[in-house]
């Protein structure tokens, strides 16, 4: 099973809410470039950014950081516990 970068999940959420990269950038006080890099899997979701996502998207910060940590551990980290 391939690990999913949290940026992919953020992009899906934005699409479902009709939000754009610039909207998220403004609401999180981050640059559009940073948001784009996260959405494209080129930048990590840091604790600071996860806290901002929690405020804007309503998902707990630990949700985003856990996904990022599992991605860093490799493909086996997301395997089902069955």
C-alpha positions in Angstrom: 0.0 0.0 0.0 1.4 3.4 -1.0 1.5 6.1 1.7 -0.6 9.1 0.9 1.0 12.5 1.4 -1.2 14.7 3.6 -1.1 17.3 0.8 -3.3 15.0 -1.4 -5.9 14.9 1.4 -5.8 18.6 1.9 -6.3 19.1 -1.9 -9.3 16.8 -1.9 -10.8 18.7 1.1 -10.3 22.1 -0.7 -11.9 20.8 -3.8 -14.9 19.5 -1.9 -15.4 22.8 -0.2 -14.8 24.9 -3.4 -11.7 26.5 -1.9 -8.5 27.4 -3.8 -4.9 27.3 -2.8 -4.9 31.1 -2.3 -7.9 30.8 0.0 -6.1 28.4 2.2 -2.9 30.5 2.1 -4.9 33.6 3.2 -6.7 31.7 6.0 -3.5 30.0 7.4 -1.3 33.1 6.9 1.1 31.1 4.7 2.4 31.9 1.3 0.6 30.4 -1.7 3.9 28.9 -2.7 4.1 27.0 0.6 0.5 25.7 0.2 1.3 24.6 -3.4 4.4 22.8 -2.2 2.4 20.9 0.5 -0.4 20.1 -1.9 2.1 18.7 -4.4 4.0 16.7 -1.8 7.2 18.8 -2.0 6.9 20.2 1.6 6.1 18.5 4.9 3.2 19.2 7.1 4.9 20.7 10.1 3.4 21.0 13.6 2.9 24.7 13.1 1.2 24.2 9.7 -0.9 21.3 11.2 -2.2 23.7 13.9 -3.2 26.2 11.3 -5.0 23.4 9.3 -6.8 22.4 12.5 -8.1 26.0 12.9 -9.1 26.3 9.2 -10.2 22.8 8.2 -11.5 21.6 11.6 -9.4 18.4 11.7 -7.1 18.0 14.7 -3.4 18.8 14.2 -2.4 15.4 15.3 -4.4 13.9 12.3 -2.1 15.8 9.9 1.1 15.1 11.7 0.3 11.4 12.1 -0.2 11.1 8.4 3.1 12.9 7.7 5.0 10.7 10.2 3.6 7.5 8.7 4.7 8.7 5.3 8.2 9.3 6.6 8.3 5.8 8.0 7.6 4.2 4.7 5.0 2.2 2.9 4.5 -0.5 5.6 3.5 2.1 8.2 0.0 2.5 6.7 -0.7 -1.2 6.4 -3.9 -2.4 7.9 -3.8 -3.9 11.3 -6.4 -6.3 10.1 
